[in-house]
Amino acid sequence: MKFNQRKLLFLTLLLSLSPASQAAKIYKWVDENGKVHYSDKPPANQQKAESLTLESATEGTTNSSQKQQPAVSAQQRINEANKWLHNTRTKQQEKVQARDKAWNDKQKQIAECKKLKRELLDYENAGVIYDYNDKGEQFYFNQQQREKLLTNLRNKIAKQCKS
């Protein structure tokens, strides 16, 4: 009989020391960046921390008022995940918009470059170049004005048609 009592005492002692039978204390706090932290030790920088007591899975409670509210922390995790997902999607949309804008700008640059090159080719092949003055009268370019126009157009093409 003494042997059975020792076994019982040993088992009782063993079960009382097991982590599953003890409630764990967890600290929760929010840092200056708004990030939520959980730890088994309170924050070192004297921040205000909420103390949470977790019951082991084997204990179970019969009274609903005694139950921890895991739905709150689960909901909080869901909210944080949704916030992260929203931020990630927003960043992806911004990248797509920036890429689309860059592509559109490049297409405009290419179109302008083609237009300038066609214009230069037309002027180079034209026998006579003319324009209109402020009064609406047509005037013809002399050789010096023609060369200046072509030089300006070539410089504009060099600047516009990079890469």
C-alpha positions as CSV (number, residue, x, y, z in Angstrom):
1,M,0.0,0.0,0.0
2,K,2.9,2.3,0.7
3,F,4.1,1.7,-2.8
4,N,0.8,2.9,-4.3
5,Q,0.8,6.0,-2.2
6,R,4.3,6.9,-3.4
7,K,3.2,6.4,-7.0
8,L,0.2,8.6,-6.4
9,L,2.3,11.3,-4.7
10,F,4.9,11.2,-7.5
11,L,2.2,11.4,-10.2
12,T,0.5,14.3,-8.4
13,L,3.8,16.2,-8.0
14,L,4.7,15.5,-11.7
15,L,1.4,16.8,-12.9
16,S,1.5,19.9,-10.8
17,L,4.9,20.8,-12.2
18,S,4.0,20.2,-15.8
19,P,3.6,23.4,-18.0
20,A,0.2,22.2,-19.2
21,S,-1.3,22.5,-15.8
22,Q,0.0,26.0,-15.1
23,A,-1.4,29.2,-16.5
24,A,1.1,31.3,-18.5
25,K,1.3,35.0,-18.1
26,I,1.7,37.0,-21.3
27,Y,2.3,40.7,-21.7
28,K,0.9,42.7,-24.6
29,W,1.9,46.3,-25.5
30,V,2.0,48.6,-28.5
31,D,5.2,50.4,-29.4
32,E,5.7,54.0,-30.6
33,N,5.3,52.8,-34.2
34,G,1.9,51.2,-33.5
35,K,3.2,47.6,-33.7
36,V,1.7,45.2,-31.2
37,H,4.1,43.0,-29.2
38,Y,3.5,39.9,-27.1
39,S,6.1,38.5,-24.6
40,D,6.4,36.5,-21.5
41,K,8.3,39.4,-20.0
42,P,7.1,43.0,-19.6
43,P,8.6,45.6,-21.9
44,A,12.0,46.9,-20.7
45,N,11.4,50.6,-21.4
46,Q,8.6,50.9,-18.9
47,Q,5.8,51.1,-21.5
48,K,2.4,50.3,-20.2
49,A,1.7,46.6,-20.9
50,E,-1.5,44.7,-20.6
51,S,-1.1,41.4,-18.7
52,L,-2.9,38.4,-20.2
53,T,-3.3,35.1,-18.5
54,L,-3.6,32.1,-20.7
55,E,-5.1,28.8,-19.6
56,S,-3.7,25.6,-20.8
57,A,-5.7,23.7,-23.4
58,T,-6.3,20.8,-20.9
59,E,-7.9,22.9,-18.2
60,G,-11.0,24.1,-20.0
61,T,-13.6,26.2,-18.2
62,T,-17.2,25.5,-17.6
63,N,-18.3,29.1,-16.9
64,S,-18.5,31.3,-20.0
65,S,-17.6,34.4,-18.0
66,Q,-14.3,32.8,-17.0
67,K,-13.3,32.1,-20.6
68,Q,-10.5,34.1,-22.2
69,Q,-11.6,36.0,-25.3
70,P,-9.5,34.4,-28.0
71,A,-11.9,35.9,-30.6
72,V,-10.7,39.4,-29.7
73,S,-7.0,38.5,-30.4
74,A,-8.0,36.4,-33.4
75,Q,-10.0,39.4,-34.7
76,Q,-7.1,41.6,-34.0
77,R,-4.8,39.3,-36.0
78,I,-7.4,39.3,-38.8
79,N,-7.5,43.1,-38.8
80,E,-3.7,43.3,-38.9
81,A,-3.6,40.8,-41.7
82,N,-6.2,42.8,-43.6
83,K,-4.3,46.0,-43.0
84,W,-1.1,44.4,-44.3
85,L,-2.9,43.0,-47.3
86,H,-4.4,46.4,-48.1
87,N,-1.0,48.1,-47.8
88,T,0.6,45.5,-50.0
89,R,-2.1,45.8,-52.7
90,T,-1.9,49.6,-52.5
91,K,1.9,49.4,-53.1
92,Q,1.4,47.0,-56.0
93,Q,-1.1,49.3,-57.6
94,E,1.2,52.3,-57.1
95,K,4.0,50.3,-58.8
96,V,1.7,49.4,-61.7
97,Q,0.6,53.0,-62.1
98,A,4.2,54.2,-62.1
99,R,5.2,51.6,-64.6
100,D,2.2,52.5,-66.8
101,K,3.0,56.2,-66.6
102,A,6.6,55.6,-67.5
103,W,5.5,53.4,-70.5
104,N,3.1,56.1,-71.6
105,D,5.7,58.8,-71.3
106,K,8.2,56.7,-73.3
107,Q,5.6,56.2,-76.0
108,K,4.9,59.9,-76.2
109,Q,8.7,60.5,-76.4
110,I,9.0,58.0,-79.3
111,A,6.1,59.5,-81.1
112,E,7.5,63.1,-80.7
113,C,10.9,61.8,-81.9
114,K,9.4,60.2,-85.0
115,K,7.5,63.4,-85.8
116,L,10.6,65.6,-85.5
117,K,12.6,63.2,-87.7
118,R,9.9,63.3,-90.4
119,E,9.8,67.1,-90.1
120,L,13.7,67.2,-90.5
121,L,13.5,64.9,-93.5
122,D,10.8,67.0,-95.1
123,Y,12.8,70.2,-94.6
124,E,16.1,68.6,-95.9
125,N,14.3,67.4,-99.0
126,A,12.4,70.6,-99.6
127,G,13.7,72.9,-102.3
128,V,12.2,75.9,-100.6
129,I,11.2,76.5,-97.0
130,Y,8.6,79.2,-96.2
131,D,6.6,80.4,-93.2
132,Y,4.1,83.1,-92.3
133,N,4.9,86.4,-90.5
134,D,2.7,88.1,-87.9
135,K,0.6,89.8,-90.7
136,G,-0.1,86.4,-92.3
137,E,2.1,87.1,-95.2
138,Q,4.2,84.2,-96.6
139,F,8.0,84.6,-96.6
140,Y,10.8,82.4,-97.8
141,F,13.8,81.3,-95.8
142,N,17.2,82.3,-97.2
143,Q,20.1,79.8,-96.9
144,Q,21.3,81.1,-93.5
145,Q,17.8,80.9,-92.0
146,R,17.3,77.4,-93.6
147,E,20.6,76.2,-92.0
148,K,19.6,77.7,-88.6
149,L,16.2,76.0,-88.8
150,L,17.8,72.6,-89.7
151,T,20.4,73.0,-86.9
152,N,17.8,73.8,-84.3
153,L,15.7,70.8,-85.4
154,R,18.7,68.5,-85.3
155,N,19.5,69.7,-81.8
156,K,15.9,69.2,-80.7
157,I,16.0,65.6,-82.1
158,A,19.3,64.9,-80.3
159,K,17.7,66.0,-77.1
160,Q,14.3,64.4,-77.6
161,C,15.5,61.1,-79.0
162,K,17.9,60.0,-76.4
163,S,17.9,56.3,-75.7
